[in-house]
Structure formats: structure tokens, C-alpha cells
Amino acid sequence: MARHLAAIHVLSGKIGLSDDDYRALLLQLTGQRSAKACSEAQQRQVREHLQRLAEKLGVATPRPVRPAASPMERKVWALWNALGRKGVIQNPSAQALRAWVKRQTGMDDLKFCNWAQLSQLIEALKQWEWRQP
């Protein structure tokens, strides 16, 4: 939730909203006069609204839209995180996963792997998990 609050305040500053205008916008969108009093869904709604306004005014660049991960990519992540929680992997970060994927497949990221490579990664992670006591 804190990331939405920070983004909301940055965007309202970029747009140049006065405090009264900001409060009126919040009241209109959410029924609240404070972003902190809003639910996470309401904060996301306000953030997206301000982002669209900032893009229209030319004070913010459009956020890149990354395609959703495939089920096989999510499976690799799930196995990787499970191994990290068990302490099998000392560094369960995204950078460490990318480095491991690079060593295993030659690809720089999971999103570049084909079905066969993702299957290979999943099976390798399963074997890694089964080898642990």
C-alpha cells in the first residue's frame, strides 16, 4: 500500500494539483478525503487515474506493460521460491534465478525460454528439491 501512496503523491505533484483539487479528486473517486484512509484497491484506482492524467498532460511517460508470465514460468518461480524457503538456495533473488537460467539454457531471462527449455528448468528444480533431505 505504501508504494501506491508514494506514487499518488508524486503524480499529483507532477500534475500540479493544489491540495484542494487533490482532496476533491480523492473524494470524487473514492469517497475519502485522504489517500491513507483508502483501501488498497481505491489507492490503485487513484494512482491509475493520476497516471492517465499525467500521461495526457505529457508530464509522465506511459508505464511499460509486461505480458503476464506463462504457467510454466510461474512454476519455475514457485519451485525456485520453495527451494529458497527451504534454504537450499542461498540467494533466491530474481537476479540469481536469471543467472541460473542463463547457465542452464543460455537465455537471459525466463521470458525468452521456449517450452522445452522451461520443461528442462522445471525438471531440474524438481530434482534439486528431491535430492534435499
N, C-alpha and C positions, 0 to 999 in steps of 0.2 A: 504494500500500500504506500510506503514511503516514496517509492520511485514514481508513483503517479502524482503524488503531491508536489514533488520537486519539479517534475515536468510541467505540471499545471502552472506553477508559479513562473517558471522560465518562459513558457509560451505566452502567458498573459503579459509578461514584461516585454517580450519581443513585439507583441501586437500593440502594446502601448495602452492597455486598458487602465482607466482610472479605478480606484478602489470601489467607487460606487457602481461603475459599469460592471466590474468583475463580480461584485455581490449580486447585482441584478441578473447577470447571466447565470450564476450558480442557482439562484432562486428559481429562475425560469426553467432550467434544465433538470434540477433535482429536487426543488422544494426546500433546499437548505441554503443558509447564508454563509456557510463555511465549508471549504473542501474537506477539512479534517472531520467534520461531522457526517460526511457522506460515506456510503458503503463503498467497497472496492469497485463494484460494478458501476456505481454512479461516478466515481472518480475516473474510471476508464472512459465513460461516456463524455465527461467534461474534457478530458485530455484529448480524445479523438476529435471533439468539436473544435477545440482550440487549435489543434494541429491542422485541421482543414482550413480554418480561418487564416492561420499563419501562412499556409501554402498559397492560398488565394491572394494574400497581400504581398507575397514574394519575400517574406522575412524568414521562411523556413523551407528547407528542401524536403521533398517527399521522402518518407521513410521507405527503405527498400523492403519489398515483400519477398520473403524467403519461402519457397514451396515447403509444404509440410513434409516431414520425414516419412519415408515409407515404413510399412510394418516391419520389414526386415532391419531397417536402420534402427528403429526403436528397440527391436530385440537385441541388437548388438549393444546399444546403450544400456538396456536393462541388465544384461549379463555383466557388462563392464562395471556398472554401479554395484551390482551384487558382490562381485569379486572385491571391489573396493571396500564395501561394508564389512566383509569377512576378513579384511586385512591381507588378502592375497596380493593385491596390487597396492604398492606403497603410495603411488600418486594416481588417484582416479580422476584426474582433471581431463578436460576436453583436449588440451594440448597433448597430454600423454596418450590419450586414445588415438589422436591423429598421427602421432609418431609411430604407434604400434601398427595402425592401419597401413601407414607408408612402408614399414618394414615387411609386413605380411603380403601386401598386394601391389605395392609400387604406386598406389594412388595417394593423393594429398589429403583426401577427406572421404568420409563415408558416402557423401552425396555423389561422388564420382564413380563409385563401385557399381559393377553390374550384379545381376542376380547370382551368378556363380561365385563371385568374389565375396559377396555378403554371406552366402551359404558357408563358404570356407571360413570366414571370420566367426560366424555363429558356432560352427562345429569346433573350432579351435578354442573358443571361450568355454564351451561346454566341457571339453576335455580338460582344460585347465582347472575348471571348477571340480570335476570328478576326481582329479589327482590329489586334491587337498584333503587332509584328514578331518 
